[in-house]
């Protein structure tokens, strides 16, 4: 039995996996620029997973901590990608409508049409 206890001690590393909280926060902030703020939702979920990494590791669930860390990276990259996509769409719209002045004219025409 003593050999099995030693094996389990070597099986679990002594340091937790990286929780990537900074990446999750950056993804959340950039997610605000995404279409319909979908990136914001995935960023918030990434922050929740980032907080679970250390909790699961301290509870002895190393596999769960690694899984949460991978989910954080994936969701953060999705949020960042959606945020960059939203910024690109905004820039293209500004260029297509002739800059800020043309964009404002389009908004004013839309408001007149809607009766606002």
Secondary structure by P-SEA (a helix, b strand, c coil): caaaaaaaaaaccccccccaaaaaaaaaaaacccccaaaaaaaaaaaaaaaaaaaaaaacaaaaaaaaaaaaaaaaaaaaaaaaaaaaaaaaaaaaaccaaaaaaaaaaaaaaacc
